Amino acid sequence: MPITKNIARINDLNGNFIKDFIESGKKIFGEDMLRSVESCVQCGCCTGGCPSSRRTALRTRKLFREMFLGFKESVLGGDDLWLCTTCYTCYERCPRGVKTTDIIKVLRNMAVRQGYMAEAHRMTASYVFKTGHGVPANEEVQKLRVELGLDSLPPTTHSYPEALKSVQEILKLTGFDEIVGFDWKTMELRRKE
């Protein structure tokens, strides 16, 4: 019996969303993740133990239910998907062993391929394009480093411009700049349409 039999039945109701999810998940995390999806009984432990859900609108159980029902636009285009901090609390507490965080990562990858990405993630990516870091060492950080007896800049792309060029080349070769919408001429993000 195929591991995705129960999920595949749902696919009849929602077009290709579940099929796309299965294919994307299999490529990234393998069949174990898919088996875990089928184990979800919507008990809510993922939401109840989620540190992010205490302060944001993230409700993992609701997000998964919408996924199972095929609400592609709601799942991939909504803000909730990006509120997860990937702390793995849900993953560790799930009584059924559902690989919740991996599922969210698959859904995020699907969302990005569909043109959805949280603006905060785009901004973080722009810092990586410009400096090689998601959180660059600003003046305040540099001052603090000196007070701690460290060099003002860490031994990363901040200190090695040739390494930054290598990081930027990798970002170009992988097409990540196009996905995020980064303009190399202006060194800024393109406006989302």
N, C-alpha and C positions, 0 to 999 in steps of 0.2 A: 504494500500500500504506500503511495507517495506521501512524503511527510507533509505536504501542503494541501492534502485532500480537503480538510475542513475549510481552510482559508480559500481554496480554489472555488468552493461552492459559493462563497460570498462574491467572488469575482463576477458571477453571472448577473448580479444585481448592480454592480458599480463599474462596469467597463473594465479598463485595463489598469486601474490604480493599484489593486492588490497584486496583479501580475507584475507590474513594474516594481512594486515594493519587493516582491519575492526575488526577482532577478537582481535588483540592486543589492539586496541583503546577502544573497548567496555569494556575490562577487566579493563583498567586503568582509563578511563575518562567517560565511559558510552555513552549513545546514543546521548546526546547533542553535543558532539564533532563530532560524525559522521554526524549529521544533518548539522553542521556548514561546514564540508568539502564539502558537496553537494552545499553549497551556494557560493563557490568560483567561481568568474567570471574572474579570471586572470587580475584584474584591475591594479595590481602593487603597490597598496598603501603599502603593506607589505615591499616591497623592497625600495620604495621611502622614507619611514620614518625610515628605519633600521639604527641605529647608527653603527652597525658592517659592513654593506655593504659599508659605506663610506670609510672604511679602509681595507676591505678584499674582497675576491672574492665572498662572500655570496650574492646570489640573490634568496631570498625566493620564489618569483614568479616562477623562472626557476626551482627550486628544486621541487615545487609542480607540475609544468607541467610535469616534468620528472616522478614524482610519478604517476600522472594520466595516463601517457602513458605506464607505466609499466617498466621503465628503472631501474630495481631493483639494478643492480650492480653499476650503476652511482649514484643512490640516497644513497644506504646503504654503498657502498664502497668508496665514494668520501670524500674529505676533507670538502666540503661545509657544510655538516650536523653538523659538529663540530665547525663551526665558529660562530654560534648563541650564544649569551650570555644569552639568556632567560630573557631579560629585559622586555618583554611584550609590547613593543612599537607597534609592528605590530598588536598584539591582540587588543590593545586599539584603534587603528586607523582604523581598517578594517571596511569599510562601510557596509559589509554584515555580520559582526559578526562571521567571521571564527576564530576558536580558534587555531590560527597559532602556538603559542608556545607549546600548548598541542600536536599538530600534530608532531612538531619537536621532542618532547620528546618520542612520540610513535615510530617514525622512528629511533631515537637513540637506544631505547630499542631493536628494531628489529635488528638494525645493530650489537649491542653487541652480541645478540644471534647467529648471523651469523658469528661472529668472527672478526668484524670490531670495532676498537676503536681508536680514535686519540691518538697518542703517549703522548701528553701533559696530556690527561685525565688518561692514564695509570700511568704516573709519579705522578700525584696528588694522585691517588689511592695508590701508593706505600708508599707515606708519611702517608696516613691514616693507612695502615697496620703497619708501623714502629712506628708511634708516636701518632696515634689517631686523627691527624689533617691533613687536606689538605694543610695547610700552617703552618708548625711548627714554634714555637718561637725560632729563631736562636739567636746567640749572639748579633747581632745588635738590634733586637727587645727586647731582655731581658734588654739590657743597656737602651734603650729608656723607657721601663716600669719603671725602677728604677728612671730615671730622672723625670718621671711624678709622682713619689711618690707611685708607685704600687710595689707589689712583682715582682721579676724578672720573675717568671713563673705564668701564669694564673691558676686559680683554676679548671683546666681541667685534662685530662690524663697526662699532663706534671707534675703535682704535685701529682697525684694519680696513681702510677703504677698498682695498682689492677684494676682500671677502664680501663686502657689500655688493660689488659689481658681480661677483659669482652668484650671490643670492638673487639679485635682480635678473640675471640671465636664466636661472632656474625658473623663476616666476614667469618669465616670458615664454620659455620653452614649454612649460606645462599649460600655458593658456590661462593661468589664474588671473592675469591682468585683465583679460577680456571678460572673464566671468564676473569679476568684481566691478569692472568698468573704470579701470585706471588709465588715465591719459599720461603717457610718458613725456609728452611735449610740455604740458603745463604742470606735471607732477601733482595732479589733483584728480579726484574722482569725477567722472562724468555725471551729470545730472541724471537721475532716474526718470524715465518717461512715464 
